[in-house]
Amino acid sequence: MTASQPVGAYALLLQEITSGRLEPGTRITETELAERLQMSRTPVREALRRLEAEGLVTHKPRVGVIVRQLSYSELMELYEMRWVLEGTAARLAARAASDVEIEELAAINDEMAACAGDGAALYALNRQFHTTLIAAARNRYLVKSVRSIELTLQILGPTPLREMRRAQEVIAEHAAVVEALRARDGAGAEAAMRAHMDAAQRTRLRQLRKHGRLSESDDSDLP
């Protein structure tokens, strides 16, 4: 694995955080990372600075750089904002999305159904579904706000979609959103997306508590 530019180091580190290889609370050293990723310390240092600016890693006194661990209250706040923003996106998309975009959402969801059991593929398709829906809302400020929240959520690690039961639930929840969009039912699309966010939040809480990846304290620093 090699990378010669800071953006390459950043992408590799972000992938390791998202996959769970670098878990919350894990200490990160430039030397170890540079050796493992087979690159100089300079791009690693710049990548860590970017991750710190984005709130994914932080400096802990007498320890050094660590992957941030979200507190319970932070997680609740993040999902509260997802509930508001993605629900609003679904409502706006019911009015603004083209028929082609709506059918693309349906096609992505069908692909998810065909990939049941493949956690990596489901994760990528799920991101594509939500990105497509948010773009269809035709609101650049909404897009920017959602991207900021999605970045912080990378700290949570592996997707719950690896679990067959949750994958099937997500596909059904997406289908309800698509059905409302096809009917141009803004209120229905918003309600379906908010129900989807509620289910996602409950699933994440169970997953994080099960694996000890959620801090009960509120002393972590938000960027």
N, C-alpha and C positions, 0 to 999 in steps of 0.2 A: 504494500500500500504506500503510495508516494503522493506528495503534493508539494509544489514549489512556490505557490502564491498564498497570501493570507486568506483569500476567499476559499481556497482549497482546504486549508487547515480548519477554517470556520465550519465549512460544510461537514467535514469529517467529525469534528467535535460535537456539532449539533446532532448528527446522526447517532453518535454514541450515547448522547443524553436521551434522545427520543427512544432508542431501542432498549434503554435500561442498562447498557453496559457500564455507563457512568451513572451510578445511582445518586439520589439526593443525599447530601452529606459526605460524598466521596471527595477526598483531598486530591487536588490536581497539581502536579509539578511540571514546570516547563521541560526540565531535563528528561523525565520519564516519558512524557508525551512525544517529545521530539525524537527520542530513540525508537519508541514503538511505532510512530507514524512515519519514520524514516525521512525526517526533514530537519531543517535548522531550527534553532530556538526562536528566531525572529518572527516567522509567520505564526508560530504557536503563541508567542506573546501577544501579537496583534489580534489573533483570533480570540484569546482570552479577554482582552480588553473590550472587544466588541460584545462578547457574551455577557460580560459584566455590565456594560452599558444597557443591554437589553434585559437585564435582571435574571439571567439564567445561572450565573455563577456569582459568588460574592467572596469578599475577603473576611476571614474570621480571625480575630486576634490570637496570636501564638499558634495558629494552625496553618494559615495561608489561604490559598484559593480553594473553595469547595463548590460543588454543585448545590444550588439552593434547594432547600426543602420547604415546600409550601405548608403553611399552617392551616388548620381547619377553617378559620375565618377567611383566609385568603381564597381557599378553594370555593367556599360558599359565595364569596363576592364575585369571583370570576364566572361561575356558572350563572349567577344572577344577571350579570351583564350579557352573557351568551343568550339567556332566556329573552332578555329585552331586544338585543340587537338582531339575533337570527329570527326571532318571531316577527320583528318589524320587516326584515328582509323578505320573508315569505309573503307578508301582506303586500308589500310593494311589488314583488315579482308577479303576483296574481294580476296586477294591473299592467305592468310594464314588460314582462317577458314575452318574447315571440313564441309562436307555436313550436318553432324549431328548438328553441331553448328548453321548453317544457318536455318535448319528446327526447331531447338529449338527457335530461335528468332521469326520465323513465328508463332510457337505455343504460345509463350508468348503474341504476339500481338493479336492472336485470343482470348486468355483468357481476354485480355483487352476489346475487343469488347463485350464479354459476360458479363462483369462487369460494363457496362456503368451505371453511376449514383451512383456507390459506390466509393466515393473519396478515402477512405483508401486503398481499394483493387487496384484501379488504380495507386495510388502512389507507392505501393509496386511492382506492376508488371512493371511499367515504370522504376523504379530503376533496377529491374532485367534485363529488356531488355538492358539498357545501360551498365550495368556491364558485361553481357554476351558478348555484342558486343566488348567492350574494351578488355576483356580477349582474345577474338578471334583474336585480332590484333597481339598477340604474341610479345609484347614489354613491358617489366617490367617497364621501365622508364616512358613510357606513362601512364601506370596504376597508378603509384605513383603520377604523376602530376595531373591527373584527380581526384583522391581521395582527394587531397588537396583542389581543387576548389569546389568539391561537399560538403565538410565539411563546408566551408564558406557559401555556398548557403543555408545551413540549417537555417540561420538567417532570410531568407525571409518568413518563415512561411508556412501556408497552401498551398497545391498544387492547381494550376489553373485547374487541372483535375477534380475538383469538379463541374466545369461548363460543362454541356453536350456538348455544341458546341466545346469547346476546346478539350475535350476528343475525340470527333469524328475526329477532325483535326489531333490530335497526332497519332491516329491509322492509318489514311491515310498516314501520313508522315513516320511512321515506315514501312508501307507496301512498300513505294517507295524505302526505303533503302534495305529492304529484297529482293525486285525484282532485284536491281542492284547487290547485293551480289550473288544471284543465277546465274546471268549472268556472274559473275566474272569480273564485270565492275568497276574497281577501281575508275576511274574518276567520273562515274555516282553515285557510292555509296558515294563518298566524297561530291559531289554536293547536293545529296539528304539529307545527314546529315547536311550540312551547311544551307540548306533551313529550315530544322527542327529547328536548333539553332536560326536562324533569327526569326522564328515565336514564339519560346519560349521566346526570349528576348522581343519582342513587347508585348506579353501577360503579362509578368511579370511587365513590366513598367506600363501598364494600371492598373493592379491589385494593385500595390503598391501605385500608385498615388491616386487611388480611395479610399484606406483605410488609406492614410496618413502614410505609413510605409517606405517612402523613404526620406532621408535627402537631402536637396539641397546643404548643405555645405560640404566641404571636410576636416573637422577638425577631423574626426574619425581616430584612429590610426590603421594602418595595423600591423599585428603581424610580 
